Amino acid sequence: MAIFSNILEEDHVRDAHDLFLFNYGPNKNYASVHIELPDTMKVDEVDILTRRIQSKE
């Protein structure tokens, strides 16, 4: 699945699971996914990573 491959290509992402897709009408699609990261990552590093993943199309 393209969503998982886009997420898993990121450094530090160990796994991705529990993907949920939501459709709230025309052009209103949202997704939620759990990602597994090293427990040594700092909050600001996680924030940068998740924002980079969110910006992918």
Residue frames as a rotation matrix with the C-alpha (Angstrom) as fourth column:
MET 1
0.587 0.810 0.000 0.00
0.810 -0.587 0.000 0.00
0.000 0.000 -1.000 0.00
ALA 2
0.107 -0.574 0.812 1.42
0.537 -0.654 -0.533 3.39
0.837 0.493 0.238 -1.00
ILE 3
0.705 0.184 0.685 0.65
-0.387 -0.709 0.589 5.07
0.594 -0.680 -0.429 2.32
PHE 4
0.923 -0.369 0.107 2.69
0.103 0.506 0.856 2.54
-0.370 -0.779 0.506 4.28
SER 5
0.353 -0.845 0.402 5.60
0.931 0.275 -0.238 2.65
0.090 0.458 0.884 1.83
ASN 6
0.299 -0.198 0.934 5.72
0.151 -0.956 -0.251 6.46
0.942 0.216 -0.256 2.05
ILE 7
0.831 0.051 0.554 5.85
-0.514 -0.314 0.798 6.27
0.215 -0.948 -0.235 5.84
LEU 8
0.865 -0.460 0.203 8.30
0.272 0.769 0.579 3.38
-0.422 -0.445 0.790 6.06
GLU 9
0.456 -0.733 0.505 10.83
0.703 -0.052 -0.710 5.07
0.546 0.679 0.491 3.76
GLU 10
0.651 -0.185 0.737 11.44
-0.419 -0.897 0.144 7.68
0.634 -0.402 -0.661 6.47
ASP 11
-0.439 -0.855 -0.276 14.51
-0.037 0.324 -0.945 7.28
0.898 -0.405 -0.174 8.65
HIS 12
-0.886 -0.059 0.460 13.78
-0.456 -0.064 -0.887 6.13
0.082 -0.996 0.030 12.20
VAL 13
0.167 0.982 0.084 10.34
-0.985 0.170 -0.024 4.68
-0.038 -0.079 0.996 11.36
ARG 14
-0.769 -0.485 0.416 10.48
-0.529 0.849 0.012 1.04
-0.359 -0.211 -0.909 12.47
ASP 15
-0.762 0.603 0.235 6.91
0.647 0.726 0.234 0.06
-0.030 0.331 -0.943 11.65
ALA 16
-0.763 0.646 -0.030 3.50
-0.647 -0.762 0.044 1.46
0.005 0.053 0.999 10.77
HIS 17
-0.816 0.536 -0.216 0.15
0.513 0.844 0.156 -0.09
0.266 0.017 -0.964 11.63
ASP 18
-0.225 0.861 -0.456 -3.50
0.808 -0.096 -0.581 0.59
-0.544 -0.499 -0.674 12.45
LEU 19
-0.996 -0.089 -0.002 -4.20
0.066 -0.760 0.647 2.72
-0.059 0.644 0.763 9.39
PHE 20
-0.106 0.993 -0.052 -7.66
0.755 0.046 -0.655 4.29
-0.648 -0.108 -0.754 9.36
LEU 21
-0.933 -0.109 0.344 -9.03
0.331 -0.635 0.698 6.30
0.142 0.765 0.629 6.43
PHE 22
-0.231 0.863 -0.449 -11.90
0.580 -0.248 -0.776 8.74
-0.781 -0.440 -0.443 6.83
ASN 23
-0.781 0.103 0.616 -14.00
0.511 -0.463 0.724 10.48
0.360 0.880 0.309 4.20
TYR 24
-0.423 0.608 -0.672 -16.09
0.550 -0.418 -0.723 13.43
-0.721 -0.675 -0.158 5.30
GLY 25
0.682 0.704 -0.198 -17.27
0.210 -0.448 -0.869 14.51
-0.701 0.551 -0.453 1.87
PRO 26
0.822 -0.339 0.457 -15.76
0.468 -0.054 -0.882 15.89
0.324 0.939 0.115 -1.33
ASN 27
0.164 -0.894 0.416 -12.04
0.067 -0.410 -0.909 16.68
0.984 0.177 -0.007 -0.88
LYS 28
0.230 -0.069 0.971 -12.21
-0.927 -0.319 0.197 15.92
0.296 -0.945 -0.137 2.85
ASN 29
0.713 -0.115 -0.692 -10.14
0.099 0.993 -0.063 12.78
0.694 -0.023 0.720 3.33
TYR 30
0.297 -0.600 0.743 -8.16
-0.932 -0.351 0.089 12.15
0.208 -0.719 -0.663 6.49
ALA 31
0.428 -0.236 -0.872 -5.98
0.050 0.970 -0.238 9.33
0.902 0.058 0.427 7.71
SER 32
0.517 -0.320 0.794 -4.64
-0.855 -0.164 0.492 8.14
-0.027 -0.933 -0.359 11.04
VAL 33
0.612 -0.399 -0.683 -1.78
0.039 0.877 -0.478 5.68
0.790 0.266 0.552 11.48
HIS 34
0.895 -0.402 0.195 0.40
-0.219 -0.015 0.976 4.52
-0.389 -0.916 -0.102 14.35
ILE 35
0.564 -0.788 -0.248 4.13
-0.221 0.146 -0.964 4.60
0.796 0.598 -0.092 13.77
GLU 36
0.880 -0.375 -0.291 6.81
0.444 0.430 0.786 2.92
-0.170 -0.821 0.545 15.85
LEU 37
0.607 -0.688 0.397 9.89
-0.271 -0.649 -0.711 5.03
0.747 0.324 -0.581 16.55
PRO 38
-0.240 -0.760 -0.604 13.02
0.545 0.410 -0.732 4.62
0.804 -0.505 0.316 18.65
ASP 39
0.678 0.542 -0.497 12.42
0.695 -0.253 0.673 5.60
0.239 -0.802 -0.548 22.27
THR 40
-0.163 -0.834 -0.527 15.55
0.855 -0.386 0.347 7.76
-0.493 -0.394 0.776 22.12
MET 41
-0.365 0.070 0.928 13.99
0.707 -0.628 0.325 10.31
0.606 0.775 0.179 19.75
LYS 42
-0.862 0.058 -0.503 13.35
0.313 -0.719 -0.620 13.75
-0.398 -0.692 0.602 21.18
VAL 43
0.064 0.994 -0.094 9.93
0.574 -0.113 -0.811 15.38
-0.816 -0.002 -0.578 20.95
ASP 44
0.239 0.012 -0.971 11.11
-0.519 -0.844 -0.138 18.02
-0.821 0.537 -0.195 18.50
GLU 45
-0.814 -0.546 -0.200 12.56
-0.483 0.443 0.756 15.30
-0.324 0.711 -0.624 16.24
VAL 46
-0.621 0.679 0.393 9.26
0.639 0.728 -0.248 13.40
-0.454 0.096 -0.886 16.32
ASP 47
0.270 0.730 -0.628 7.38
0.174 -0.678 -0.714 16.61
-0.947 0.084 -0.311 15.52
ILE 48
-0.218 -0.438 -0.872 9.57
-0.778 -0.462 0.426 17.29
-0.589 0.772 -0.240 12.48
LEU 49
-0.971 -0.177 0.162 9.17
-0.072 0.859 0.507 13.69
-0.229 0.480 -0.847 11.30
THR 50
-0.330 0.922 0.205 5.39
0.714 0.385 -0.585 13.61
-0.618 -0.047 -0.785 11.67
ARG 51
0.301 0.404 -0.864 5.01
-0.209 -0.856 -0.473 16.96
-0.930 0.323 -0.173 9.89
ARG 52
-0.576 -0.571 -0.585 7.16
-0.720 0.016 0.694 15.67
-0.387 0.821 -0.420 7.03
ILE 53
-0.888 0.313 0.336 5.00
0.377 0.915 0.144 12.53
-0.262 0.255 -0.931 6.76
GLN 54
-0.002 0.966 -0.258 1.79
0.521 -0.219 -0.825 14.59
-0.853 -0.137 -0.503 6.86
SER 55
0.084 -0.004 -0.996 2.98
-0.531 -0.846 -0.041 16.81
-0.843 0.532 -0.073 4.02
LYS 56
-0.901 -0.411 0.137 3.48
-0.130 0.558 0.819 13.87
-0.413 0.721 -0.557 1.64
GLU 57
-0.002 0.920 -0.391 0.85
-0.921 -0.154 -0.358 13.27
-0.390 0.360 0.848 -1.00
